[in-house]
């Protein structure tokens, strides 16, 4: 929900103007700035940041005074870096036509970005790199700078410390200096607190933009619109009417050659206290007074603070084994043959406040599952059966409202109707809405809104230090248990370990099926 900033009215025109398509309706170009990307040669830069900058250029949302400096180890010419990114983007456009909505590049939009790219060689932990970078920024067209840490987590603290020691995070003469930190933001509560202390030693909280790309998805942002812009939802969005909430992020792919990285992380750390908790926060938060960044983040922080700390009884971990979808995790490159790293995690979460007391939130995520799906399903409580007890009706299916985030974008509502015929029989039907049926699709890889908001100074979709720490605190006991949690096996291509089904069965509930019989919606 980006708000406009006074900074958006600033102008710093260069000789080259953006020739791309007309500016998005109601939007102004972001203020001029220099975007410094640490990790210029990495996959994140190639697959997400550059396509996002291209899309923002095509929408004419970048100021002509923008410069993009890519910092990476190893000497190379700027022209070589530009050529590599161009080839990468062409391949991306051909492979991801649905994301770009075309397999052909807008050459003007991409050339606008290319003309602003500059490769800057340097090691991330050497003083000399930052001395040269400071001198380069002194010659930049704009005094505004965004430092983007598109690097492995082990480099976060060294880079921040060097930027701080060199004085490059100091804001002077009305210019901003902002720091974008990718996840994982810590690996547990202690490491998250240490990283926050490092940031706040050199910068103000308002300068820190802890990014979670889930929040860049339009369908995630629309959760707040669905909840708070429709009178039919908010009155029943509470414990009196809702039985449980299920949040699913299921993938059909495995670790895709990233076994070495995944061995250090696992599904729980990778997804639960960040992506899935962010979705939980948007579903469970109280109405904010406005869409001002701090109002929204205050309400989400209240949710995380109210989460009852998880115990071993609330969590099921799993690891995919050889099955219909392919080989097991231990057969993946870079994975130890005796690995106990989980590729599946399910958790039962309680938010202990007045609105949600007693309502379980069931979270699950996993790789090599039967279907790719990210969704939030809100199951209402069953209505009294009294009216139907003298009819052939055996049971009433609870109403379920589902927000579909990925790959389908939309909502659906399951409810009961009478089956045509002379007797009272109840049948379940589904009413569904797809975004593509009502709105023109826009090119989006998930980072466009986040980059644009960061340049505007709108932190609504970014995480705050207190929320990061309360989320880790809620799961810290599970990460450091008295004894290791068991990791259950499940067949690649299945819905996950049987113990995850039992987690809900113990509460008299079942997971929403991953294989949807209403596939057409």
N, C-alpha and C positions, 0 to 999 in steps of 0.2 A: 504494500500500500504506500508507494512512495509519495511524499509530499514535495511540493516545489520549494526551493530554497532561494534566498536572495542571491546566493552565489551564482545561480543559473543565469542571472542577468549580466554577469560579467562578460567582457569580450576581449579577446586578444587575437586579432585576426592576423594570419600569415598571408603570404602571397598566394598560397594554394588553398582554394576553398573546396568544401565538400560538395561534389557534384552529384551525390547519390539522391535517392528518392526524397520526397517531401517529408519534413519532420512529422513524427507521430502526432496525431491529434491531441491537443492539450499538453504537449510536452515541449520543453525548451532544451536546447543543447546543454550538456553538463558544462560547468565552468572549465576554463583552460587549466591544464595540469600536465605534469610529467608523470607518467606511469613507469615505475621502476620494477621490473619483474626479476626477482631472484629465482634462478632455475629456468633460464631461457631455453635450454635444450631439452627440458623434460616433457613427458607426455601430457601433463596438465596444461602446459603452455600451448602445445600443438593441438590437442583435441578439444580443449574447452575455452581457454582464454582468447586465443586468436579467432576462432569461429565466433565468439561472442562479440569481440571488438569489430569484426567484419559486419555482423548483424546490426550493431549499434551504428556503424558507419552508414550502412544501407538505409537505416531509419533516420539518418542525419541528426543523431543525438550526441555527437562528439564535437567539441569545439575545434576550430581550425588551428588554435594555438597548442594543440596537444602534441606531446612527444612521447615515444615509447622506447625505453632503454632496457635491453635484456642483459642481465648479468649472469655469467656462467663461467665455469672453469674451462680452460683451454683456449688457445689463440685461434681466431678465425676472422675472416673478413665479414663485414656487415652484409655485403652482397650475397655471400654464401648462406648466411642465416635467412635472409629474405627469400632466396631461391628455395631453401629447404621448407620454409613455412608455406610458400606458395604451392609447392608440390603437395605438401601435406593437406592443405585446404582443398585443393582440387580433388584429391582422393577422398577426403571427407565428404565433400559435396556430392560426389558420385555415389558413395556408399550410404550416405545419410540423407537422401533426397527428401525424406519425410520430415527431417529436422529443418532443413533449409527450404523445403517446399519447392525446390528446383534442383536439378542436377547441374545447372550451369551457374558459374559465378557471375555476380555483378562486377564486372571488371573495374568500373569506376570506383565502386565502394571499396574493393580490396586494394586497388592501387593507392587510394587515399591513405589506407592504413600502412601499406608498404613504404610509402614515402616518409613515414614518421618513425620507422624502425631503425634502431641503432644497436649494434652488438657491442657489449662492454665486457672484455675478459677480466676475470679476477677470481680469486679463491674466497670463499665465504668466511673464512676464519683468519684472514690476514689483514693487519692494519692498513697496509699499503693499498689494498683494494678500496677501502672506504675513504682514504685520503684522496685518491684519484676521483672517486665518485662524487665526493663533496665539491671538488673543483669543477667537475663537469656540470653539476646541478647549479652552480653559481652562474653558469652561462646559459641556463635554460630560458626559454621564452617566458615561462610562467614561474612564479615562486611557489605555486601549489604543487605538492608532490604526494603521490600515493605509492607506498612501498608494498609490493605484493610478494609474500613469501610462498612461492610455488615450489617448495623444496621439502625434503624429508624432515620429519619432526625433530631429528637430532640437530638440525641446523637452526631451528627457531631461535633458541636462546642466544647462541653466538652471534647471529645476525643482528638481533635486537640490541644486544650489548654493544656491538661495534657501531651501530647507527647512533645509539645514545651517547656513547663516549665521544663520537665525532661531532656531536651537536646537531645531527641532521633531523632529529625529531622535535627540535624547538620550533615553535610557531612564532613568526615575527612579521611585522608590517602588514598584518591582516591576511597573511597567506596561511593555508592549512598544510599540515603534515599528517598523513594518515597511514596506518599500519594494518594490512590485511593478513590475517593468520588462518591458514587452512586447518582442517582437522587432520589427525587427531590432536585435540587440544588437551594434552596430557594423556596418560594411560591409566591414571587412578586419581584419587582425591589429592594425594600429596604432590604428585607431579603437576597437576593442574594449578594448585596453589603456588607452587614454585614458579611456574611460567607466568602466572598473573603478577606475582611480586616483581618479576623481572621487567614486565611491561610497565607497571606503574612506577618503577624506579626512574624510568626515563621519559615516560609519556603520561598524559592524562587518560582516564578511562574513555573520554569522548573521542580520543584519537584511535582507539583500538576497535577494529572490525573483525570479529571472530566469525568466520564464514561457514555456513552450512548450506551446501548447494541444494538440499531438499527444499529450503525456503525460497529458492529462486523459481520454483515451478509455479506456473499460474494456478494450477489446480490446488496446490497447497495454500496459496494466498487466498483463494476463493473460499476456504473454510470459514474465514471470518465473515465474508459477505453472506454466505449461506446462513450462518447462525444469526447474525445480527441485523440483516436487512429483510428478514422475513418473519412476520408475526406468528406464523404457524409453528415455528421450531422452538423459539426461546422459552415459551411457557412450559414445554414438556422436557426441556433439556436439563433434567435433574433426577435425583435418586428416586423420587416418587413414581416416575414413569419409565425410567431406563433400568433394564436388568443388567446389562453388561455392554462393554465396548471392546471391539476387537480391531487391532491395528496390525496389518500384515504388510511385509515387504519381502516378497518371494521372488527368487531368481531361478531360471533354468540353467544358467551357465555355472561353471565351476570357478576355480581361481584364475583360470586363463593365463597360465604362465607366471602368476604373481605369488607362487607358493612361498618363496623366501620371505616376502613382505608379510603374507598372511600368517605365517608361522609366529610372527612377533605380535600379532594383533588378535586374530580370531573374530568370530561373528559378534560376540557379545560386546566387546570394546568398540568394534568398528561401527556398530549400528544402534545398540540400545540407548546408552546415555546421551546420544546426540540426535541422530535422525528420528528415531521412533519417539524419544521423549519430546522432541520439538513438535511432532504431530499430536502427541498426547496433550501438550501444553495448549495448543490452539483449540483442541476439542474441549478441554476442561476449564479454560480460563473464564473468569468473570468478565462481563462486558466492560471494556475500557471507556473512559470518558470521551476519548477521541482516538483517532488513528495516529496521534503524535507518538513518536518513537518510544519515549519513556513511559507513556500511559500503557501501551501494548506490552512493553517488556516488564513493567511492574506487575501486570496481571499474570504473565507467564511465570515470573519469578515466584509469585505466591503459590502457584500450582506445584512447582518443583519443591518448594519448601514444605509443602503439605504431604509429599509422598512418604508413605511409611517405608522405612529402610527394608530392602529385600533380604530374605533369608534363603538358605539352601532349598527350603521347601517350596519356594516361589519360582524356582528356576529349573529349566530342563535344557541341557546342552547336548548337541548331537554332532556327528561327523559322517559325511556321506561315504558309503562303501560302493563297491562295484554293483551296478544294477542296470535296468533297462536304458538309462540315459548315458551309460559309459562307465569308465573306470572309477575306482575309489580315490579319495583325497590323498591317501598315502602313496598312490602311484603317480601323483602329479610331480613335475620337476620342481626341485628345491624343497620338497617336503620330507621330513624325517620319517623313516619307516616305522618308528615307534611313536609317532606324533600323537599328542593328546589335544591338539588344537581343535576347537569346535568350529564347524561350518554352519551350525544351526543353533539358534537360541530362542527360547520361549520364556516368558516371564508373566507372572500375575502381579499386578501393581494396584495398590489402593491409594487413592487421594483422600486424605483424612481432613475434609472440611465439610461445611454444612451442606453444600450442593451435592457432593459425591460420596458421602459416608456410606460404606457398605456395598458400593458398586465396583466390581472388579474390572480393571482394564487389562485385557489379555494382549500381550505383544509377542509377535513372532517374526523371525527373519531367518532366511537360510538360502544356501546355494544348492544347485542341482535338485530343485524341487520340480513338481509335476507341471507347474505353470508359472509364468512370470506375472506378477500382480503386486501392485501397491495400492492399498485401499484401507478405508476406515469404515467399519460396520457398527452401527449403533442399534442394538437390539432392545426393543421396548418390552416392558413387562406384559405377561399374558393377561387378557381380560378375563373376568369371572365367567365360568362355564355354565352358571345356573340357567341362563336363558336357553341353552342348547341341550340340557341333560336328558330331555325326553325325545330327542331327535337322533337320527343315525350318525350324528357328528361324533367322532371318536376323540378329536383333539383340535385345538385351534393353534395354528402356526403363529408364533409371535411376529409382530411387525418388525421389519428390519430396514433401516435407512442406511444406504451405503454411499460414501463419497469415493469415487474411483479416480485415482491419481495417475496411475501408470500401468500398462501402456494405454488403456482406455481412459478417456477424460470425460467425466460426467458424474451423474448421480443415478441411483435407482431406489425404489421403495417397494418392498414386498408387503402385501396386505391380503386380507381374506375377502372373498366374495361368494355369493351363492352360485353353485353350479346349476345351469339351466335344467329344468325338469320338475316333476310333480312333488318331489320330496325335498326337505331342507338338507342339502349337502353343501359343505364348504370346500372351496378350492382356493389355492394360493395363486395370486397373479403378481405381475411385476410391472410397474410403471417406471420408465427409464428416460433419461435425458442425456444426450451427447452434445458436448460443446460444438463439435464440427457441424451439427445440424442447424446451429443458430448463429455461430460466429465464424468469421473468416480466420483461418489459422495464420499465425505469425511465426516466422522463423525464430527458433528459440532452442538453445542448448542448455539453458538453466542458469547461466551466469550473467546474462545481459542485465536483468533487473538489479542484481546485486552489485555489479560493477558501476552501473549508472547511479544507483542510490549512494554508493560509497563516494563517488565524485560529487554528488549533491550534498553529502553530509547527512543523509537520512539513515539512521541506524536501526530502523524498525525491524528489519529482517535479519539483523545480526545479533549474536549472543553477547550477553553482558557477563562480567566476571562472576557476580553472585549466582547467576543462573547456572553457569558452568560448574561451579563448585557444589551447589546443592544437588545438581544432577549426579555428579560423581559420588557425593556423600550417600545418596540413596542406594547406590549399587556397590559401595566400597567393601562391605562385608562379604559380598559374593565374590569379589575379585581377590579377597584375601581371607578365604575361609579357614576354619580350624583344620579341616582336612579337605583334600582336593575333591571338587564335584565330579561325579561320574560323567563321562562323555559317551552317550548312547549312539549306536550305529543305526543308520537308515539307508535304504537302497537309493542310489542315484536315480532320480526320476519319480520318487515317491513324494508323499505329502509331509515327510518328516518322521522322527522317531515315535514309536507307540507311546512312550512315556509322556510326550507332549499332549497326546490325546487324553491320557489319564489325568494330567494336571487339571483339565477342565471337567473330566468325568467325576473327579472327586467333589466338584462343586455342583454336580447335576447339570452340566452344560456340555456343549460340543463346539468344535471349531466350525466356522463357516467353510464350506467345501472349497478347495482350491480349483477343482475342475467344475466350472460353472455350467449347469444345464441350460441356462439362458444365454448361451454363447453369442447369440446374434446381437445382444445389446452391448 
